[in-house]
Amino acid sequence: MPNGRKARAAGRPTDELESQLEDAFGAPLVSTSANRAGDPPPRQLRGIEPSLLDALDGWIEGDTGALAAPTEIREARSGAVLRGA
C-alpha cells in the first residue's frame, strides 16, 4: 500500500450516482485518489495529472458537490482517521 501503510479503509459515497453503482454492483467500488500524495486534490477532471488518467480503467465525470475538501477516510478496524475531512 502507498506510504508503507498496511491498513484497509473505506469512505462512504456522497454522490447519488456512485451510490447507485455500488447498489447495482452489490459491493463497494474501489478507487484511488485523483492526485499524488502531497498534491492538492483536483476539483475538476481537467485538473487530474494526465499520467494518472492514463493509468485508470475508467472514471465518472461529475460534480464534486458542495464539499470544500476530500471526504474523511477511517481505518476499517480501529476507526482511526487516516484523512480528515
Residue pairs with C-beta under 8 A, 6 or more apart in sequence:
1 7
2 37
3 37
5 82
7 75
7 76
7 77
7 82
8 75
8 76
8 77
9 73
9 74
9 75
9 76
9 82
10 28
10 73
10 74
10 76
11 71
11 72
11 73
12 71
13 19
13 22
13 29
14 65
14 67
14 71
15 60
15 62
15 63
15 65
17 60
17 62
18 29
18 60
21 29
21 60
22 28
22 29
33 41
33 70
34 41
34 42
34 48
34 52
35 41
35 42
35 48
35 49
35 52
36 49
36 52
39 49
41 69
41 70
42 48
43 64
44 64
45 59
45 61
53 59
69 85
70 83
70 85
71 85
72 81
72 83
72 84
72 85
73 81
73 82
73 83
74 80
74 81
74 82
75 81
75 82
